Amino acid sequence: MAYSITISISRRTLTLFNNGTPIRSYPVGTGKHYSPTPKGQYHIVNKRPNPGGPFGSMWLGLSIPHYGIHGTNNPSSIGGYVSKGCIRMYNKNVIELASIVPIGTVVNIVS
């Protein structure tokens, strides 16, 4: 199985693909105007359950330092431009995503 993730900043969605076929889509929160989510192609480099604080129940670190896909302690922020550049998900969704994708999964962040 070849998983990949595409994050649409304008739609504020994360879509999980398996061999090019979309299999899940989740609402996300992305970066604020002054701290935008960086566009480009990255990959997941680590997984950390229960990282604490505003990162909710799971951290999926990206290959761009200090950025990741993570849960949140503020679920009302999902769907907005709210973060310092990271991608926020509902805790239950990021746990599900982390259980599916391996380290090394490609993450494409697009407008």
C-alpha positions in Angstrom: 0.0 0.0 0.0 1.3 3.4 -0.9 -0.3 6.1 1.2 0.0 9.8 0.6 -1.6 12.9 2.1 -2.7 16.1 0.5 -3.6 19.1 2.6 -5.6 21.9 0.9 -5.0 25.2 2.8 -7.9 27.0 1.0 -10.4 24.2 1.7 -8.9 23.4 5.1 -9.0 19.7 4.4 -6.6 16.8 4.7 -7.2 13.9 2.3 -5.6 10.5 2.7 -4.9 8.6 -0.5 -4.1 4.9 -0.9 -2.4 4.2 -4.3 -3.9 7.5 -5.6 -7.4 6.8 -4.5 -8.9 9.0 -1.8 -9.9 6.9 1.2 -10.5 9.5 4.0 -11.0 13.3 4.2 -10.8 15.3 7.4 -11.4 19.0 8.3 -8.3 20.8 9.5 -7.1 24.1 10.9 -4.2 25.7 9.2 -1.8 28.6 9.6 -2.8 32.2 10.3 -2.1 35.0 7.8 1.1 36.0 9.5 2.2 32.4 10.2 1.0 30.5 7.1 1.3 26.8 6.6 4.2 26.2 4.3 3.3 24.8 0.8 5.4 22.0 -0.6 6.1 18.3 -0.5 7.3 16.8 2.8 7.1 13.5 4.6 6.2 12.2 8.1 9.4 11.8 10.1 8.0 10.8 13.5 4.9 10.1 15.5 4.5 11.1 19.2 1.4 10.2 21.1 0.2 12.6 23.8 2.7 15.4 23.2 0.9 17.6 25.6 -0.3 21.2 25.6 -2.0 22.5 22.5 -0.9 19.5 20.4 -3.7 17.3 21.5 -3.5 13.5 21.4 -0.9 12.9 18.6 2.0 14.7 16.8 3.0 13.6 13.3 6.2 15.5 12.7 7.0 16.7 9.1 10.3 16.9 7.3 10.3 20.6 7.7 11.5 21.4 11.2 9.0 22.6 13.8 5.9 21.7 11.6 3.5 18.9 12.0 0.1 17.4 11.8 -1.4 17.3 15.3 -4.4 17.1 17.5 -5.7 20.1 19.5 -6.9 21.0 22.9 -9.2 23.6 21.2 -11.6 21.7 18.9 -13.5 24.9 17.9 -10.3 25.9 16.0 -10.8 23.2 13.3 -11.8 24.7 10.0 -10.1 28.0 10.5 -6.8 29.8 9.9 -5.7 29.5 13.4 -2.2 27.9 13.9 1.4 29.0 13.7 1.7 27.0 10.5 1.0 23.5 11.7 -2.0 21.4 10.6 -4.6 20.9 13.4 -7.0 18.0 13.5 -9.7 16.7 15.8 -8.0 14.3 18.3 -10.0 11.3 17.2 -9.1 12.0 13.5 -5.4 12.4 14.0 -5.3 9.2 16.1 -7.0 7.4 13.2 -4.7 8.9 10.6 -1.6 8.0 12.7 -2.8 4.4 13.0 -3.0 4.1 9.2 0.0 6.0 7.8 3.6 4.9 8.3 6.6 7.1 8.9 7.9 8.2 5.5 4.4 9.0 4.1 4.5 11.8 1.6 2.5 15.0 2.6 1.7 17.5 -0.1 0.6 20.9 1.1 -1.2 22.9 -1.6 -3.1 26.2 -1.8 
